[in-house]
Amino acid sequence: MNAVPVLSVLLAGALAAADPVVPPAAPDELPDDLPVLESQACALCHSNSPRASAMRDMEDRPISPHRLWSGTMMANSSRDPLWRAAVAAEVRATPSRKAEIERKCLSCHAPMAHHAGVFDDHPSPMELLDDDSRVGELARDGVSCTICHGITPEGLGSDASFSGGYVLDDRRRLFGPHERPFVMPMRAHTGFTPTLGTHVLDAEHCGTCHTLETDALDPDGNDLGVRFLEQAPFLEWRNSWFAEQVDERGRKTRTCQACHVPTTDEDGSEIWARIARHPGGNDFPPTAARDPYGRHRFVGGNTLVLRMLKDHRDELRVWASDRVLDETIEATREQLRRETAAVSIEEVRRDGGALSFEVAVVNRTGHKLPTAHPTRRAWLRVEVKDADGAVVFRSGTTDAAGRIVGADGEPLRSERLDGPIEPHRDVIRSADEVQIWQAVMADADGAPTHVLLRGVEWLVDDRLLPSGWSPDHPDAARTAPVGVDGDDDFTGGSDRVRFEVEVAAEGPMSIEAALLFQPLSARWAEELFRWEDPAIERFRRMHDAADKAPEVLASARGRG
């Protein structure tokens, strides 16, 4: 059926006082029987209304799926200016494969338009992201409702399902965890049928897109015959303590959804709520409160781009409200501060002017820290101060541009374009040394590269392993660290860095250690900006105006 006229009428009135939604789509330019539909259709019943009690927690806070999702990176995956710049750089590096590169990237970042077939045979698919049509709206709607809820259980967890190899239901069913769903309203207004499908609670469901392999190419676009595992959060989780936790029914309890779609409210209480309301704005009498109710907050760690989405909302065509974006940014920071890592200072020893101590870092996530796209990094900032508060040693501090600086206050050479790659360090003795947990690719010649399609292996991957990671696990070879040989305390879930420094001052010393995080490392930004393209120039302008101070994941204090 054609849902657009229905949406245009209902959205004009029923949602006027509800959560902001994307304006009604342009007239149809696509078939009516697509396996996907814009999120505005779902907002008819799955957004908050002031006249309905549905989709609110015990404190009456609005927690509708549409509201929470609209401010996330998933909702804005195709608007993401960093991603657009990264795609542009890949095309500039291998121009002969332009359309193919764009289609591959869009299959995950604009999956609805991908499944509608609008990118097929198009010479420049990225251009459609700014098209003022229903095609453009479909492409800009990101990783939307009918994608995640339309995935069938077929093949989930298998290699065939990775890199976006999921199967969408061909009968226009949308799966959820509840038995006996109220079918009529959704079927009448959208043509889709709500259906019981508990696989939406499984990590394998997320693993379809969050396990990404790419084919290495040379500058002329020739295939090098190497399939490179670029991102593997799901495989990292599968080889962790988290994947082993089950309830009394044998169901896994520490899945991706447990952290990123929590069924508890902000206070930690289990949510029991109606999952939908009437399109007119009132509650549905036939529906009752249910659980599990997942808060579709999809919080990760990308505060940089989330702030850009808010600061440049008109240019990026973002329709989530400032309030929702602010809530997503704060929820992201809260998760980074409370749920990702722990730091402690141990084994402090003082012998005259020689001060030694160890900083222990614990990964509390169910995957590597940081995980996924290799733009991200974490590192230690350590300062030693004398009794008067004067700094006598520091490592890992940054300047206003987010670059790690050395003893002279200037950026380390490893922060600069074509500079050396900072090695994994088990011992630090100088202010010019810093421990960075990161992943850097190597090209076919073994040289470091920041072009994804040149990557054939990891030059270094010393990102913190998840707790319980085992070298004997079937996924061990694909998720193994690289470049940590000789560091015996680099183990599943933790790493320790020893500091041996000379301090001229006498008296007691205070030690401060913090684990810092950047969604986009200063070095990767420099490598990106070497390419010339309008999308890269736009991102550079936004990046120049952004606050690039790193996020603090955890910190500790000690005395020496």
NORGIQUI-V718600 format. One record per backbone hydrogen bond with DSSP energy under -0.5 kcal/mol. NH is the residue of the N-H (numbers start at 1). CO is the residue of the C=O. E is the energy in kcal/mol with one decimal. If there is no record, write none. Layout:
BEGIN
[[NH | CO | E] [NH | CO | E]]
END
This chain:
BEGIN
[[3 | 1 | -0.8] [7 | 3 | -2.3] [8 | 4 | -2.5] [9 | 5 | -1.8] [10 | 6 | -2.3] [11 | 7 | -3.0] [12 | 8 | -0.9] [13 | 9 | -0.8] [13 | 10 | -0.7] [14 | 10 | -1.6] [15 | 10 | -0.8] [16 | 13 | -1.4] [18 | 15 | -1.1] [19 | 48 | -1.3] [34 | 31 | -0.7] [41 | 38 | -1.5] [42 | 38 | -0.7] [43 | 39 | -2.0] [44 | 40 | -0.7] [44 | 41 | -0.7] [45 | 42 | -1.3] [46 | 42 | -2.5] [47 | 43 | -0.7] [52 | 49 | -1.7] [55 | 274 | -1.8] [56 | 53 | -0.5] [57 | 61 | -1.8] [60 | 57 | -2.2] [63 | 55 | -2.8] [66 | 46 | -2.0] [68 | 64 | -2.3] [69 | 65 | -2.5] [70 | 66 | -1.9] [71 | 67 | -0.6] [71 | 68 | -0.8] [72 | 69 | -2.2] [75 | 69 | -0.6] [76 | 72 | -1.4] [77 | 74 | -1.2] [79 | 76 | -0.7] [80 | 76 | -1.6] [84 | 80 | -2.2] [85 | 81 | -2.0] [86 | 82 | -2.5] [87 | 83 | -2.5] [88 | 84 | -2.2] [89 | 85 | -2.2] [90 | 86 | -2.0] [91 | 87 | -2.3] [92 | 88 | -2.5] [93 | 89 | -2.1] [94 | 90 | -1.6] [95 | 92 | -0.5] [97 | 94 | -1.8] [98 | 95 | -1.5] [101 | 97 | -2.9] [102 | 98 | -2.6] [103 | 99 | -2.5] [104 | 100 | -2.2] [105 | 101 | -2.3] [106 | 102 | -2.7] [107 | 103 | -1.6] [108 | 104 | -0.5] [108 | 105 | -1.0] [109 | 105 | -2.0] [110 | 106 | -2.7] [111 | 108 | -0.5] [112 | 142 | -0.6] [114 | 110 | -1.9] [115 | 111 | -2.5] [116 | 112 | -1.4] [117 | 114 | -1.2] [118 | 113 | -1.7] [120 | 117 | -0.8] [122 | 119 | -1.8] [125 | 122 | -0.6] [127 | 124 | -1.8] [128 | 125 | -1.6] [129 | 126 | -1.6] [130 | 127 | -1.4] [131 | 128 | -1.5] [133 | 131 | -1.7] [134 | 27 | -0.5] [137 | 133 | -2.3] [138 | 134 | -2.6] [139 | 135 | -2.2] [140 | 136 | -2.5] [141 | 137 | -0.9] [142 | 139 | -0.8] [143 | 74 | -2.7] [144 | 142 | -1.4] [146 | 37 | -0.6] [147 | 144 | -1.2] [148 | 144 | -1.6] [149 | 145 | -2.6] [150 | 147 | -0.5] [151 | 147 | -0.7] [151 | 148 | -0.6] [152 | 167 | -2.9] [156 | 153 | -1.5] [157 | 204 | -0.5] [158 | 155 | -2.2] [161 | 158 | -1.3] [162 | 158 | -0.5] [162 | 159 | -1.2] [163 | 211 | -2.9] [164 | 208 | -3.2] [165 | 161 | -1.2] [165 | 208 | -0.6] [168 | 166 | -0.5] [169 | 150 | -2.5] [172 | 169 | -0.8] [174 | 193 | -2.5] [175 | 149 | -4.0] [176 | 195 | -2.1] [183 | 181 | -1.1] [186 | 182 | -0.5] [187 | 183 | -2.1] [188 | 184 | -2.7] [189 | 185 | -2.3] [190 | 186 | -2.3] [191 | 186 | -0.8] [191 | 187 | -1.0] [192 | 186 | -0.8] [193 | 172 | -2.2] [194 | 192 | -0.5] [195 | 174 | -2.8] [197 | 176 | -3.5] [200 | 197 | -1.6] [201 | 198 | -2.1] [202 | 199 | -1.6] [205 | 202 | -1.2] [206 | 202 | -0.7] [206 | 203 | -0.6] [207 | 203 | -2.1] [208 | 204 | -0.6] [208 | 205 | -0.6] [209 | 206 | -1.1] [210 | 206 | -1.9] [212 | 231 | -2.4] [214 | 228 | -2.6] [216 | 214 | -0.6] [216 | 226 | -2.4] [217 | 453 | -3.7] [218 | 222 | -2.1] [221 | 218 | -2.6] [224 | 216 | -2.6] [228 | 214 | -3.2] [228 | 226 | -0.7] [230 | 212 | -1.4] [230 | 228 | -1.3] [231 | 212 | -1.8] [233 | 210 | -0.5] [234 | 210 | -1.5] [236 | 232 | -2.5] [237 | 233 | -2.3] [238 | 234 | -2.6] [239 | 235 | -1.3] [240 | 237 | -0.7] [240 | 238 | -0.6] [241 | 467 | -3.8] [243 | 237 | -0.7] [244 | 241 | -1.3] [245 | 242 | -1.3] [247 | 251 | -2.2] [250 | 247 | -2.0] [253 | 245 | -2.4] [254 | 242 | -0.6] [254 | 245 | -0.7] [259 | 255 | -0.8] [259 | 256 | -1.0] [260 | 256 | -2.6] [261 | 257 | -2.6] [265 | 269 | -2.7] [268 | 265 | -1.9] [271 | 263 | -2.5] [273 | 290 | -1.8] [277 | 45 | -1.8] [278 | 282 | -3.1] [281 | 278 | -2.3] [285 | 283 | -0.7] [287 | 284 | -1.5] [290 | 273 | -2.5] [294 | 292 | -0.5] [295 | 262 | -3.1] [296 | 294 | -0.8] [297 | 295 | -2.5] [298 | 260 | -1.6] [298 | 295 | -0.5] [303 | 301 | -1.8] [306 | 302 | -1.6] [307 | 303 | -2.1] [308 | 304 | -1.5] [309 | 305 | -2.6] [310 | 306 | -1.4] [311 | 307 | -3.0] [312 | 308 | -2.4] [313 | 310 | -1.1] [316 | 312 | -2.5] [317 | 313 | -0.5] [317 | 314 | -0.7] [318 | 313 | -2.7] [325 | 321 | -2.4] [326 | 322 | -2.9] [327 | 323 | -2.2] [328 | 324 | -2.2] [329 | 325 | -2.6] [330 | 326 | -2.6] [331 | 327 | -2.5] [332 | 328 | -2.2] [333 | 329 | -2.4] [334 | 330 | -2.6] [335 | 331 | -2.3] [336 | 332 | -2.5] [337 | 333 | -2.4] [338 | 334 | -2.2] [339 | 335 | -2.6] [340 | 336 | -0.6] [342 | 362 | -1.6] [344 | 360 | -2.0] [346 | 344 | -0.5] [346 | 358 | -3.1] [349 | 356 | -3.1] [351 | 354 | -3.0] [354 | 351 | -2.1] [355 | 353 | -0.6] [355 | 501 | -3.0] [356 | 349 | -2.6] [357 | 499 | -1.8] [358 | 346 | -3.0] [359 | 497 | -2.7] [360 | 344 | -2.6] [360 | 358 | -0.6] [361 | 495 | -3.0] [362 | 342 | -2.9] [363 | 493 | -2.7] [364 | 340 | -2.9] [364 | 362 | -0.6] [365 | 340 | -0.7] [369 | 464 | -1.9] [376 | 373 | -1.5] [377 | 518 | -1.8] [378 | 437 | -1.9] [379 | 516 | -1.8] [380 | 435 | -1.7] [381 | 514 | -2.8] [382 | 380 | -0.5] [382 | 395 | -2.8] [383 | 512 | -2.5] [384 | 393 | -2.8] [385 | 510 | -2.6] [386 | 390 | -2.4] [389 | 386 | -2.1] [392 | 384 | -3.0] [393 | 384 | -1.4] [395 | 382 | -2.3] [399 | 403 | -1.9] [402 | 399 | -2.0] [405 | 397 | -2.7] [406 | 410 | -2.5] [409 | 406 | -1.8] [412 | 404 | -2.6] [415 | 412 | -2.0] [416 | 413 | -1.4] [419 | 416 | -2.4] [428 | 498 | -2.8] [433 | 430 | -1.6] [436 | 434 | -0.7] [437 | 378 | -3.5] [438 | 436 | -0.8] [440 | 460 | -2.8] [441 | 449 | -0.7] [442 | 457 | -2.8] [443 | 447 | -2.8] [446 | 443 | -2.1] [449 | 441 | -1.9] [452 | 450 | -0.6] [454 | 451 | -2.0] [455 | 451 | -0.7] [455 | 452 | -1.2] [456 | 442 | -2.7] [457 | 442 | -1.2] [459 | 440 | -2.6] [459 | 457 | -0.5] [460 | 440 | -1.6] [461 | 482 | -2.5] [462 | 438 | -1.8] [464 | 369 | -2.1] [467 | 365 | -0.6] [469 | 466 | -1.8] [473 | 470 | -1.3] [476 | 473 | -2.1] [479 | 475 | -1.1] [479 | 476 | -0.7] [480 | 476 | -1.0] [482 | 461 | -1.9] [487 | 484 | -2.2] [488 | 486 | -1.1] [490 | 487 | -1.5] [491 | 489 | -1.1] [491 | 494 | -1.8] [493 | 465 | -0.8] [494 | 491 | -1.8] [495 | 361 | -1.9] [497 | 359 | -2.3] [498 | 426 | -2.7] [499 | 357 | -3.3] [500 | 428 | -2.5] [501 | 355 | -2.8] [503 | 353 | -3.4] [510 | 385 | -2.5] [511 | 558 | -3.0] [512 | 383 | -2.7] [513 | 556 | -2.5] [514 | 381 | -2.3] [515 | 554 | -2.9] [516 | 379 | -3.1] [516 | 514 | -0.6] [517 | 551 | -2.1] [518 | 377 | -2.4] [521 | 375 | -2.5] [525 | 521 | -2.3] [526 | 522 | -2.0] [527 | 523 | -2.2] [528 | 524 | -2.3] [529 | 525 | -2.4] [530 | 527 | -0.7] [531 | 528 | -1.6] [533 | 531 | -0.6] [537 | 533 | -2.7] [538 | 534 | -2.4] [539 | 535 | -1.9] [540 | 536 | -2.6] [541 | 537 | -2.2] [542 | 538 | -2.0] [543 | 539 | -3.0] [544 | 540 | -2.8] [545 | 541 | -1.3] [546 | 542 | -0.7] [546 | 543 | -0.7] [548 | 400 | -0.5] [548 | 546 | -0.7] [551 | 517 | -2.6] [553 | 515 | -2.9] [553 | 551 | -0.7] [554 | 515 | -1.0] [556 | 513 | -2.4] [558 | 511 | -2.5] [560 | 509 | -2.7]]
END
